[in-house]
Amino acid sequence: MTEFSLSTTVISQEGDRLYTFEYAALVTETSTIAIEQFVQVGLIEPIGSMLHAREIARIAQIQRLRQDLGLNLVGAAMVLDMAQEIAQLRARLKALQS
């Protein structure tokens, strides 16, 4: 009989480290239920049942916006999406200026 141990991380085919929802909940001080809700409403994108580190960072940012600014999930997502778009526009502008 083979014994299996559950790991908090796996390596994707692309070589990226992926993490379990449980690990993400632990490091972001939230629950797996909340993370599942984030997935359901499209705030984060899992790879199967695992999360990339950038998604865990996004969970932490969402939680911070909710706690510090009192934003709901949709508001937090809008803020993060706009911040990402601004960063992309700044990168394009910098590339055009050089």
N, C-alpha and C positions, 0 to 999 in steps of 0.2 A: 504494500500500500504506500503510495507517494504522499508525503506531507507537504502541504502548501503553506507558505507564509504570505500574508498580505503586506505589500510594500506601499509606501506613500508615494513612490515615484516609479516611473517607467521611462524608457527612452524610445522616442518615436522613430519611425523609419528614416526621417530626415536628420536624426541625431539630437533632436530637442528633448529636454527633460520635461516630462509631464507629471502632474500631481493629482492626487485624488481630491474629491470634494471635501473629504474629512480633513485632509491636511490644509486645504485652503480655508476651511472654517476655523481651524485651530489658529493659523497664523494671522487671520484677519479678525479674529475674535467675533465671529458670527456663527450662524448655524448652517448645517447642510440644507435645511429647509429653505432658508433665505437664498442660498446659492442656487438651489433648484428653481426658485421663483425668478431669480435674475436670468437664468437660462430661458425659462418659459416666456418671459417678456422680451427676450432678445438683447439684454444688456451685456451678456457675456456669451462667448461661443466656445463650448467645450469641444474636445476632440474625442468622440465616443463618450466615455464616462470620466474623462480626464481633462485637466486644465493646464494650459500653458502658463508660464510665470507671468506673462503680460496680462492674462485674464485675472490672476490673483491680485496683481497690482491694481487692476481696474476695480475689483471688489473692494479693496482697501480704500480707494479713492471715493467710490460710491458711498461707502459707510461713513467716511469723513464728511462728505458733503451733506449727508442726511443728518448726522449728529451735530456738526458745527453750524450749518446754515438752515437746518430744518427742511431741506428739500425732500420732496417725494421721489420715488424711483424715476419717474419720467423726467423730472427737473434735473436730477443728478446726471442722468444719461445725456440730456441736452447739453449741460455744461461740459461734460467730458468730450462729447462729439465736437462741440465748437472749439474747445481747446486743441483737439487733435487737428482740426481743419486749419486753425490759425498757425499751428506749428508747421503744417505742410505748406501753407502759403508763404510763410517766412523763409522756409528752405528754398522754395522756387524763386522767390525774390532775390535771395542771396546768390543763387546759381546764375540768375540773369544779370546781376550786377558784376559778377566776376568774369 
